Amino acid sequence: MISLTRRNGNAVVVNADLILTVEATPETMLYMVNGERIVVKETIEDVIKRTVAFRRRIHFQDVGGGR
């Protein structure tokens, strides 16, 4: 799960595994696999960084046993 910010300033937590595509239109729009669209304040690069960090945390837990 990654934490992002909606246009209105409210926090939203998104399951990164359910993001289909991300587009700048010029706002950052997340297209989810269920057809939902979420507009967020973060840039595409921020969404990518948070998704990569999320996946690293998950991988570390699986491989490292959560040390």
mmCIF file of the N, C-alpha and C atoms, coordinates in Angstrom:
data_MODEL
# 
_entry.id   MODEL 
# 
loop_
_atom_site.group_PDB 
_atom_site.id 
_atom_site.type_symbol 
_atom_site.label_atom_id 
_atom_site.label_alt_id 
_atom_site.label_comp_id 
_atom_site.label_asym_id 
_atom_site.label_entity_id 
_atom_site.label_seq_id 
_atom_site.pdbx_PDB_ins_code 
_atom_site.Cartn_x 
_atom_site.Cartn_y 
_atom_site.Cartn_z 
_atom_site.occupancy 
_atom_site.B_iso_or_equiv 
_atom_site.pdbx_formal_charge 
_atom_site.auth_seq_id 
_atom_site.auth_comp_id 
_atom_site.auth_asym_id 
_atom_site.auth_atom_id 
_atom_site.pdbx_PDB_model_num 
ATOM 1   N N  . MET A 1 1  ? 0.849   -1.173  0.000   1.00 0.00 ? 1  MET A N  1 
ATOM 2   C CA . MET A 1 1  ? 0.000   0.000   0.000   1.00 0.00 ? 1  MET A CA 1 
ATOM 3   C C  . MET A 1 1  ? 0.900   1.243   0.000   1.00 0.00 ? 1  MET A C  1 
ATOM 4   N N  . ILE A 1 2  ? 0.477   2.245   -0.754  1.00 0.00 ? 2  ILE A N  1 
ATOM 5   C CA . ILE A 1 2  ? 1.229   3.501   -0.788  1.00 0.00 ? 2  ILE A CA 1 
ATOM 6   C C  . ILE A 1 2  ? 0.290   4.640   -0.399  1.00 0.00 ? 2  ILE A C  1 
ATOM 7   N N  . SER A 1 3  ? 0.819   5.600   0.324   1.00 0.00 ? 3  SER A N  1 
ATOM 8   C CA . SER A 1 3  ? 0.059   6.749   0.778   1.00 0.00 ? 3  SER A CA 1 
ATOM 9   C C  . SER A 1 3  ? 0.251   7.902   -0.205  1.00 0.00 ? 3  SER A C  1 
ATOM 10  N N  . LEU A 1 4  ? -0.866  8.469   -0.670  1.00 0.00 ? 4  LEU A N  1 
ATOM 11  C CA . LEU A 1 4  ? -0.844  9.581   -1.610  1.00 0.00 ? 4  LEU A CA 1 
ATOM 12  C C  . LEU A 1 4  ? -1.809  10.656  -1.125  1.00 0.00 ? 4  LEU A C  1 
ATOM 13  N N  . THR A 1 5  ? -1.892  11.758  -1.854  1.00 0.00 ? 5  THR A N  1 
ATOM 14  C CA . THR A 1 5  ? -2.748  12.874  -1.468  1.00 0.00 ? 5  THR A CA 1 
ATOM 15  C C  . THR A 1 5  ? -3.696  13.225  -2.612  1.00 0.00 ? 5  THR A C  1 
ATOM 16  N N  . ARG A 1 6  ? -4.989  13.220  -2.319  1.00 0.00 ? 6  ARG A N  1 
ATOM 17  C CA . ARG A 1 6  ? -5.972  13.630  -3.320  1.00 0.00 ? 6  ARG A CA 1 
ATOM 18  C C  . ARG A 1 6  ? -5.844  15.130  -3.576  1.00 0.00 ? 6  ARG A C  1 
ATOM 19  N N  . ARG A 1 7  ? -6.453  15.614  -4.641  1.00 0.00 ? 7  ARG A N  1 
ATOM 20  C CA . ARG A 1 7  ? -6.413  17.042  -4.976  1.00 0.00 ? 7  ARG A CA 1 
ATOM 21  C C  . ARG A 1 7  ? -6.922  17.923  -3.849  1.00 0.00 ? 7  ARG A C  1 
ATOM 22  N N  . ASN A 1 8  ? -7.933  17.437  -3.109  1.00 0.00 ? 8  ASN A N  1 
ATOM 23  C CA . ASN A 1 8  ? -8.518  18.234  -2.034  1.00 0.00 ? 8  ASN A CA 1 
ATOM 24  C C  . ASN A 1 8  ? -7.697  18.212  -0.746  1.00 0.00 ? 8  ASN A C  1 
ATOM 25  N N  . GLY A 1 9  ? -6.542  17.529  -0.769  1.00 0.00 ? 9  GLY A N  1 
ATOM 26  C CA . GLY A 1 9  ? -5.665  17.482  0.395   1.00 0.00 ? 9  GLY A CA 1 
ATOM 27  C C  . GLY A 1 9  ? -5.866  16.271  1.286   1.00 0.00 ? 9  GLY A C  1 
ATOM 28  N N  . ASN A 1 10 ? -6.905  15.495  1.046   1.00 0.00 ? 10 ASN A N  1 
ATOM 29  C CA . ASN A 1 10 ? -7.154  14.301  1.855   1.00 0.00 ? 10 ASN A CA 1 
ATOM 30  C C  . ASN A 1 10 ? -6.175  13.189  1.480   1.00 0.00 ? 10 ASN A C  1 
ATOM 31  N N  . ALA A 1 11 ? -5.731  12.484  2.500   1.00 0.00 ? 11 ALA A N  1 
ATOM 32  C CA . ALA A 1 11 ? -4.836  11.347  2.267   1.00 0.00 ? 11 ALA A CA 1 
ATOM 33  C C  . ALA A 1 11 ? -5.635  10.174  1.718   1.00 0.00 ? 11 ALA A C  1 
ATOM 34  N N  . VAL A 1 12 ? -5.009  9.409   0.849   1.00 0.00 ? 12 VAL A N  1 
ATOM 35  C CA . VAL A 1 12 ? -5.600  8.179   0.329   1.00 0.00 ? 12 VAL A CA 1 
ATOM 36  C C  . VAL A 1 12 ? -4.502  7.129   0.290   1.00 0.00 ? 12 VAL A C  1 
ATOM 37  N N  . VAL A 1 13 ? -4.831  5.920   0.695   1.00 0.00 ? 13 VAL A N  1 
ATOM 38  C CA . VAL A 1 13 ? -3.883  4.818   0.651   1.00 0.00 ? 13 VAL A CA 1 
ATOM 39  C C  . VAL A 1 13 ? -4.338  3.889   -0.472  1.00 0.00 ? 13 VAL A C  1 
ATOM 40  N N  . VAL A 1 14 ? -3.414  3.588   -1.379  1.00 0.00 ? 14 VAL A N  1 
ATOM 41  C CA . VAL A 1 14 ? -3.735  2.838   -2.588  1.00 0.00 ? 14 VAL A CA 1 
ATOM 42  C C  . VAL A 1 14 ? -2.961  1.527   -2.599  1.00 0.00 ? 14 VAL A C  1 
ATOM 43  N N  . ASN A 1 15 ? -3.631  0.463   -2.995  1.00 0.00 ? 15 ASN A N  1 
ATOM 44  C CA . ASN A 1 15 ? -2.948  -0.809  -3.182  1.00 0.00 ? 15 ASN A CA 1 
ATOM 45  C C  . ASN A 1 15 ? -2.148  -0.710  -4.477  1.00 0.00 ? 15 ASN A C  1 
ATOM 46  N N  . ALA A 1 16 ? -0.842  -0.641  -4.362  1.00 0.00 ? 16 ALA A N  1 
ATOM 47  C CA . ALA A 1 16 ? 0.026   -0.442  -5.521  1.00 0.00 ? 16 ALA A CA 1 
ATOM 48  C C  . ALA A 1 16 ? -0.091  -1.583  -6.532  1.00 0.00 ? 16 ALA A C  1 
ATOM 49  N N  . ASP A 1 17 ? -0.499  -2.764  -6.080  1.00 0.00 ? 17 ASP A N  1 
ATOM 50  C CA . ASP A 1 17 ? -0.655  -3.896  -6.982  1.00 0.00 ? 17 ASP A CA 1 
ATOM 51  C C  . ASP A 1 17 ? -1.849  -3.735  -7.916  1.00 0.00 ? 17 ASP A C  1 
ATOM 52  N N  . LEU A 1 18 ? -2.742  -2.806  -7.606  1.00 0.00 ? 18 LEU A N  1 
ATOM 53  C CA . LEU A 1 18 ? -3.951  -2.623  -8.410  1.00 0.00 ? 18 LEU A CA 1 
ATOM 54  C C  . LEU A 1 18 ? -3.877  -1.433  -9.358  1.00 0.00 ? 18 LEU A C  1 
ATOM 55  N N  . ILE A 1 19 ? -2.705  -0.763  -9.407  1.00 0.00 ? 19 ILE A N  1 
ATOM 56  C CA . ILE A 1 19 ? -2.529  0.352   -10.342 1.00 0.00 ? 19 ILE A CA 1 
ATOM 57  C C  . ILE A 1 19 ? -2.242  -0.226  -11.720 1.00 0.00 ? 19 ILE A C  1 
ATOM 58  N N  . LEU A 1 20 ? -3.064  0.168   -12.693 1.00 0.00 ? 20 LEU A N  1 
ATOM 59  C CA . LEU A 1 20 ? -2.875  -0.292  -14.064 1.00 0.00 ? 20 LEU A CA 1 
ATOM 60  C C  . LEU A 1 20 ? -1.915  0.630   -14.810 1.00 0.00 ? 20 LEU A C  1 
ATOM 61  N N  . THR A 1 21 ? -2.225  1.944   -14.789 1.00 0.00 ? 21 THR A N  1 
ATOM 62  C CA . THR A 1 21 ? -1.349  2.937   -15.411 1.00 0.00 ? 21 THR A CA 1 
ATOM 63  C C  . THR A 1 21 ? -1.409  4.230   -14.614 1.00 0.00 ? 21 THR A C  1 
ATOM 64  N N  . VAL A 1 22 ? -0.396  5.069   -14.831 1.00 0.00 ? 22 VAL A N  1 
ATOM 65  C CA . VAL A 1 22 ? -0.339  6.402   -14.232 1.00 0.00 ? 22 VAL A CA 1 
ATOM 66  C C  . VAL A 1 22 ? -0.067  7.377   -15.361 1.00 0.00 ? 22 VAL A C  1 
ATOM 67  N N  . GLU A 1 23 ? -0.815  8.490   -15.362 1.00 0.00 ? 23 GLU A N  1 
ATOM 68  C CA . GLU A 1 23 ? -0.715  9.449   -16.457 1.00 0.00 ? 23 GLU A CA 1 
ATOM 69  C C  . GLU A 1 23 ? -0.736  10.870  -15.909 1.00 0.00 ? 23 GLU A C  1 
ATOM 70  N N  . ALA A 1 24 ? 0.039   11.749  -16.533 1.00 0.00 ? 24 ALA A N  1 
ATOM 71  C CA . ALA A 1 24 ? 0.011   13.176  -16.183 1.00 0.00 ? 24 ALA A CA 1 
ATOM 72  C C  . ALA A 1 24 ? -0.867  13.883  -17.210 1.00 0.00 ? 24 ALA A C  1 
ATOM 73  N N  . THR A 1 25 ? -1.952  14.535  -16.741 1.00 0.00 ? 25 THR A N  1 
ATOM 74  C CA . THR A 1 25 ? -2.951  15.068  -17.680 1.00 0.00 ? 25 THR A CA 1 
ATOM 75  C C  . THR A 1 25 ? -3.362  16.520  -17.480 1.00 0.00 ? 25 THR A C  1 
ATOM 76  N N  . PRO A 1 26 ? -2.749  17.488  -16.928 1.00 0.00 ? 26 PRO A N  1 
ATOM 77  C CA . PRO A 1 26 ? -1.435  17.569  -16.294 1.00 0.00 ? 26 PRO A CA 1 
ATOM 78  C C  . PRO A 1 26 ? -1.420  17.059  -14.861 1.00 0.00 ? 26 PRO A C  1 
ATOM 79  N N  . GLU A 1 27 ? -2.596  16.841  -14.247 1.00 0.00 ? 27 GLU A N  1 
ATOM 80  C CA . GLU A 1 27 ? -2.584  16.251  -12.908 1.00 0.00 ? 27 GLU A CA 1 
ATOM 81  C C  . GLU A 1 27 ? -2.204  14.785  -13.028 1.00 0.00 ? 27 GLU A C  1 
ATOM 82  N N  . THR A 1 28 ? -1.766  14.204  -11.935 1.00 0.00 ? 28 THR A N  1 
ATOM 83  C CA . THR A 1 28 ? -1.405  12.789  -11.959 1.00 0.00 ? 28 THR A CA 1 
ATOM 84  C C  . THR A 1 28 ? -2.669  11.966  -11.745 1.00 0.00 ? 28 THR A C  1 
ATOM 85  N N  . MET A 1 29 ? -2.969  11.129  -12.719 1.00 0.00 ? 29 MET A N  1 
ATOM 86  C CA . MET A 1 29 ? -4.161  10.292  -12.693 1.00 0.00 ? 29 MET A CA 1 
ATOM 87  C C  . MET A 1 29 ? -3.735  8.837   -12.603 1.00 0.00 ? 29 MET A C  1 
ATOM 88  N N  . LEU A 1 30 ? -4.266  8.155   -11.581 1.00 0.00 ? 30 LEU A N  1 
ATOM 89  C CA . LEU A 1 30 ? -4.027  6.722   -11.432 1.00 0.00 ? 30 LEU A CA 1 
ATOM 90  C C  . LEU A 1 30 ? -5.233  5.994   -12.020 1.00 0.00 ? 30 LEU A C  1 
ATOM 91  N N  . TYR A 1 31 ? -4.986  5.062   -12.895 1.00 0.00 ? 31 TYR A N  1 
ATOM 92  C CA . TYR A 1 31 ? -6.038  4.211   -13.436 1.00 0.00 ? 31 TYR A CA 1 
ATOM 93  C C  . TYR A 1 31 ? -5.885  2.848   -12.778 1.00 0.00 ? 31 TYR A C  1 
ATOM 94  N N  . MET A 1 32 ? -6.934  2.422   -12.089 1.00 0.00 ? 32 MET A N  1 
ATOM 95  C CA . MET A 1 32 ? -6.890  1.184   -11.334 1.00 0.00 ? 32 MET A CA 1 
ATOM 96  C C  . MET A 1 32 ? -7.459  0.042   -12.183 1.00 0.00 ? 32 MET A C  1 
ATOM 97  N N  . VAL A 1 33 ? -7.111  -1.197  -11.824 1.00 0.00 ? 33 VAL A N  1 
ATOM 98  C CA . VAL A 1 33 ? -7.570  -2.348  -12.599 1.00 0.00 ? 33 VAL A CA 1 
ATOM 99  C C  . VAL A 1 33 ? -9.088  -2.509  -12.574 1.00 0.00 ? 33 VAL A C  1 
ATOM 100 N N  . ASN A 1 34 ? -9.757  -1.956  -11.557 1.00 0.00 ? 34 ASN A N  1 
ATOM 101 C CA . ASN A 1 34 ? -11.211 -2.064  -11.468 1.00 0.00 ? 34 ASN A CA 1 
ATOM 102 C C  . ASN A 1 34 ? -11.926 -0.946  -12.229 1.00 0.00 ? 34 ASN A C  1 
ATOM 103 N N  . GLY A 1 35 ? -11.167 -0.093  -12.934 1.00 0.00 ? 35 GLY A N  1 
ATOM 104 C CA . GLY A 1 35 ? -11.751 0.993   -13.720 1.00 0.00 ? 35 GLY A CA 1 
ATOM 105 C C  . GLY A 1 35 ? -11.820 2.322   -12.987 1.00 0.00 ? 35 GLY A C  1 
ATOM 106 N N  . GLU A 1 36 ? -11.557 2.314   -11.686 1.00 0.00 ? 36 GLU A N  1 
ATOM 107 C CA . GLU A 1 36 ? -11.582 3.555   -10.909 1.00 0.00 ? 36 GLU A CA 1 
ATOM 108 C C  . GLU A 1 36 ? -10.408 4.442   -11.324 1.00 0.00 ? 36 GLU A C  1 
ATOM 109 N N  . ARG A 1 37 ? -10.636 5.748   -11.273 1.00 0.00 ? 37 ARG A N  1 
ATOM 110 C CA . ARG A 1 37 ? -9.575  6.726   -11.534 1.00 0.00 ? 37 ARG A CA 1 
ATOM 111 C C  . ARG A 1 37 ? -9.396  7.564   -10.282 1.00 0.00 ? 37 ARG A C  1 
ATOM 112 N N  . ILE A 1 38 ? -8.148  7.805   -9.910  1.00 0.00 ? 38 ILE A N  1 
ATOM 113 C CA . ILE A 1 38 ? -7.844  8.595   -8.723  1.00 0.00 ? 38 ILE A CA 1 
ATOM 114 C C  . ILE A 1 38 ? -6.870  9.690   -9.136  1.00 0.00 ? 38 ILE A C  1 
ATOM 115 N N  . VAL A 1 39 ? -7.240  10.954  -8.866  1.00 0.00 ? 39 VAL A N  1 
ATOM 116 C CA . VAL A 1 39 ? -6.365  12.081  -9.150  1.00 0.00 ? 39 VAL A CA 1 
ATOM 117 C C  . VAL A 1 39 ? -5.605  12.411  -7.872  1.00 0.00 ? 39 VAL A C  1 
ATOM 118 N N  . VAL A 1 40 ? -4.271  12.508  -7.976  1.00 0.00 ? 40 VAL A N  1 
ATOM 119 C CA . VAL A 1 40 ? -3.439  12.785  -6.802  1.00 0.00 ? 40 VAL A CA 1 
ATOM 120 C C  . VAL A 1 40 ? -2.510  13.958  -7.075  1.00 0.00 ? 40 VAL A C  1 
ATOM 121 N N  . LYS A 1 41 ? -2.014  14.556  -5.987  1.00 0.00 ? 41 LYS A N  1 
ATOM 122 C CA . LYS A 1 41 ? -1.104  15.699  -6.091  1.00 0.00 ? 41 LYS A CA 1 
ATOM 123 C C  . LYS A 1 41 ? 0.318   15.296  -6.445  1.00 0.00 ? 41 LYS A C  1 
ATOM 124 N N  . GLU A 1 42 ? 0.720   14.081  -6.072  1.00 0.00 ? 42 GLU A N  1 
ATOM 125 C CA . GLU A 1 42 ? 2.084   13.638  -6.305  1.00 0.00 ? 42 GLU A CA 1 
ATOM 126 C C  . GLU A 1 42 ? 2.362   13.508  -7.811  1.00 0.00 ? 42 GLU A C  1 
ATOM 127 N N  . THR A 1 43 ? 3.621   13.650  -8.163  1.00 0.00 ? 43 THR A N  1 
ATOM 128 C CA . THR A 1 43 ? 4.030   13.484  -9.559  1.00 0.00 ? 43 THR A CA 1 
ATOM 129 C C  . THR A 1 43 ? 4.097   11.994  -9.894  1.00 0.00 ? 43 THR A C  1 
ATOM 130 N N  . ILE A 1 44 ? 4.184   11.705  -11.190 1.00 0.00 ? 44 ILE A N  1 
ATOM 131 C CA . ILE A 1 44 ? 4.376   10.318  -11.618 1.00 0.00 ? 44 ILE A CA 1 
ATOM 132 C C  . ILE A 1 44 ? 5.632   9.741   -10.975 1.00 0.00 ? 44 ILE A C  1 
ATOM 133 N N  . GLU A 1 45 ? 6.687   10.534  -10.936 1.00 0.00 ? 45 GLU A N  1 
ATOM 134 C CA . GLU A 1 45 ? 7.945   10.064  -10.353 1.00 0.00 ? 45 GLU A CA 1 
ATOM 135 C C  . GLU A 1 45 ? 7.773   9.701   -8.876  1.00 0.00 ? 45 GLU A C  1 
ATOM 136 N N  . ASP A 1 46 ? 6.995   10.510  -8.131  1.00 0.00 ? 46 ASP A N  1 
ATOM 137 C CA . ASP A 1 46 ? 6.730   10.213  -6.721  1.00 0.00 ? 46 ASP A CA 1 
ATOM 138 C C  . ASP A 1 46 ? 5.953   8.910   -6.567  1.00 0.00 ? 46 ASP A C  1 
ATOM 139 N N  . VAL A 1 47 ? 4.974   8.705   -7.421  1.00 0.00 ? 47 VAL A N  1 
ATOM 140 C CA . VAL A 1 47 ? 4.178   7.469   -7.366  1.00 0.00 ? 47 VAL A CA 1 
ATOM 141 C C  . VAL A 1 47 ? 5.090   6.267   -7.638  1.00 0.00 ? 47 VAL A C  1 
ATOM 142 N N  . ILE A 1 48 ? 5.960   6.391   -8.619  1.00 0.00 ? 48 ILE A N  1 
ATOM 143 C CA . ILE A 1 48 ? 6.896   5.307   -8.937  1.00 0.00 ? 48 ILE A CA 1 
ATOM 144 C C  . ILE A 1 48 ? 7.819   5.035   -7.755  1.00 0.00 ? 48 ILE A C  1 
ATOM 145 N N  . LYS A 1 49 ? 8.398   6.094   -7.169  1.00 0.00 ? 49 LYS A N  1 
ATOM 146 C CA . LYS A 1 49 ? 9.305   5.918   -6.028  1.00 0.00 ? 49 LYS A CA 1 
ATOM 147 C C  . LYS A 1 49 ? 8.607   5.222   -4.864  1.00 0.00 ? 49 LYS A C  1 
ATOM 148 N N  . ARG A 1 50 ? 7.385   5.625   -4.572  1.00 0.00 ? 50 ARG A N  1 
ATOM 149 C CA . ARG A 1 50 ? 6.643   5.016   -3.459  1.00 0.00 ? 50 ARG A CA 1 
ATOM 150 C C  . ARG A 1 50 ? 6.288   3.564   -3.757  1.00 0.00 ? 50 ARG A C  1 
ATOM 151 N N  . THR A 1 51 ? 5.969   3.283   -5.015  1.00 0.00 ? 51 THR A N  1 
ATOM 152 C CA . THR A 1 51 ? 5.653   1.908   -5.398  1.00 0.00 ? 51 THR A CA 1 
ATOM 153 C C  . THR A 1 51 ? 6.887   1.024   -5.296  1.00 0.00 ? 51 THR A C  1 
ATOM 154 N N  . VAL A 1 52 ? 8.027   1.519   -5.760  1.00 0.00 ? 52 VAL A N  1 
ATOM 155 C CA . VAL A 1 52 ? 9.275   0.754   -5.665  1.00 0.00 ? 52 VAL A CA 1 
ATOM 156 C C  . VAL A 1 52 ? 9.635   0.515   -4.198  1.00 0.00 ? 52 VAL A C  1 
ATOM 157 N N  . ALA A 1 53 ? 9.505   1.533   -3.354  1.00 0.00 ? 53 ALA A N  1 
ATOM 158 C CA . ALA A 1 53 ? 9.801   1.383   -1.925  1.00 0.00 ? 53 ALA A CA 1 
ATOM 159 C C  . ALA A 1 53 ? 8.871   0.350   -1.287  1.00 0.00 ? 53 ALA A C  1 
ATOM 160 N N  . PHE A 1 54 ? 7.595   0.381   -1.663  1.00 0.00 ? 54 PHE A N  1 
ATOM 161 C CA . PHE A 1 54 ? 6.622   -0.592  -1.156  1.00 0.00 ? 54 PHE A CA 1 
ATOM 162 C C  . PHE A 1 54 ? 7.041   -2.003  -1.549  1.00 0.00 ? 54 PHE A C  1 
ATOM 163 N N  . ARG A 1 55 ? 7.395   -2.192  -2.799  1.00 0.00 ? 55 ARG A N  1 
ATOM 164 C CA . ARG A 1 55 ? 7.781   -3.523  -3.276  1.00 0.00 ? 55 ARG A CA 1 
ATOM 165 C C  . ARG A 1 55 ? 9.068   -4.006  -2.604  1.00 0.00 ? 55 ARG A C  1 
ATOM 166 N N  . ARG A 1 56 ? 9.997   -3.100  -2.352  1.00 0.00 ? 56 ARG A N  1 
ATOM 167 C CA . ARG A 1 56 ? 11.228  -3.483  -1.637  1.00 0.00 ? 56 ARG A CA 1 
ATOM 168 C C  . ARG A 1 56 ? 10.904  -3.943  -0.222  1.00 0.00 ? 56 ARG A C  1 
ATOM 169 N N  . ARG A 1 57 ? 9.994   -3.208  0.455   1.00 0.00 ? 57 ARG A N  1 
ATOM 170 C CA . ARG A 1 57 ? 9.601   -3.613  1.818   1.00 0.00 ? 57 ARG A CA 1 
ATOM 171 C C  . ARG A 1 57 ? 8.984   -5.004  1.805   1.00 0.00 ? 57 ARG A C  1 
ATOM 172 N N  . ILE A 1 58 ? 8.122   -5.265  0.836   1.00 0.00 ? 58 ILE A N  1 
ATOM 173 C CA . ILE A 1 58 ? 7.472   -6.572  0.741   1.00 0.00 ? 58 ILE A CA 1 
ATOM 174 C C  . ILE A 1 58 ? 8.510   -7.654  0.460   1.00 0.00 ? 58 ILE A C  1 
ATOM 175 N N  . HIS A 1 59 ? 9.405   -7.387  -0.473  1.00 0.00 ? 59 HIS A N  1 
ATOM 176 C CA . HIS A 1 59 ? 10.437  -8.363  -0.820  1.00 0.00 ? 59 HIS A CA 1 
ATOM 177 C C  . HIS A 1 59 ? 11.342  -8.642  0.376   1.00 0.00 ? 59 HIS A C  1 
ATOM 178 N N  . PHE A 1 60 ? 11.727  -7.601  1.104   1.00 0.00 ? 60 PHE A N  1 
ATOM 179 C CA . PHE A 1 60 ? 12.589  -7.777  2.272   1.00 0.00 ? 60 PHE A CA 1 
ATOM 180 C C  . PHE A 1 60 ? 11.916  -8.660  3.312   1.00 0.00 ? 60 PHE A C  1 
ATOM 181 N N  . GLN A 1 61 ? 10.633  -8.455  3.539   1.00 0.00 ? 61 GLN A N  1 
ATOM 182 C CA . GLN A 1 61 ? 9.905   -9.271  4.506   1.00 0.00 ? 61 GLN A CA 1 
ATOM 183 C C  . GLN A 1 61 ? 9.870   -10.725 4.075   1.00 0.00 ? 61 GLN A C  1 
ATOM 184 N N  . ASP A 1 62 ? 9.669   -10.964 2.773   1.00 0.00 ? 62 ASP A N  1 
ATOM 185 C CA . ASP A 1 62 ? 9.608   -12.336 2.266   1.00 0.00 ? 62 ASP A CA 1 
ATOM 186 C C  . ASP A 1 62 ? 10.959  -13.028 2.352   1.00 0.00 ? 62 ASP A C  1 
ATOM 187 N N  . VAL A 1 63 ? 12.033  -12.321 1.995   1.00 0.00 ? 63 VAL A N  1 
ATOM 188 C CA . VAL A 1 63 ? 13.369  -12.926 1.942   1.00 0.00 ? 63 VAL A CA 1 
ATOM 189 C C  . VAL A 1 63 ? 14.049  -12.887 3.303   1.00 0.00 ? 63 VAL A C  1 
ATOM 190 N N  . GLY A 1 64 ? 13.979  -11.741 3.968   1.00 0.00 ? 64 GLY A N  1 
ATOM 191 C CA . GLY A 1 64 ? 14.720  -11.561 5.209   1.00 0.00 ? 64 GLY A CA 1 
ATOM 192 C C  . GLY A 1 64 ? 13.993  -12.014 6.461   1.00 0.00 ? 64 GLY A C  1 
ATOM 193 N N  . GLY A 1 65 ? 12.766  -12.451 6.313   1.00 0.00 ? 65 GLY A N  1 
ATOM 194 C CA . GLY A 1 65 ? 12.036  -12.914 7.469   1.00 0.00 ? 65 GLY A CA 1 
ATOM 195 C C  . GLY A 1 65 ? 11.626  -11.801 8.400   1.00 0.00 ? 65 GLY A C  1 
ATOM 196 N N  . GLY A 1 66 ? 11.696  -10.533 7.943   1.00 0.00 ? 66 GLY A N  1 
ATOM 197 C CA . GLY A 1 66 ? 11.241  -9.416  8.752   1.00 0.00 ? 66 GLY A CA 1 
ATOM 198 C C  . GLY A 1 66 ? 12.198  -8.989  9.823   1.00 0.00 ? 66 GLY A C  1 
ATOM 199 N N  . ARG A 1 67 ? 13.367  -9.570  9.886   1.00 0.00 ? 67 ARG A N  1 
ATOM 200 C CA . ARG A 1 67 ? 14.389  -9.293  10.891  1.00 0.00 ? 67 ARG A CA 1 
ATOM 201 C C  . ARG A 1 67 ? 13.903  -8.351  11.899  1.00 0.00 ? 67 ARG A C  1 
# 
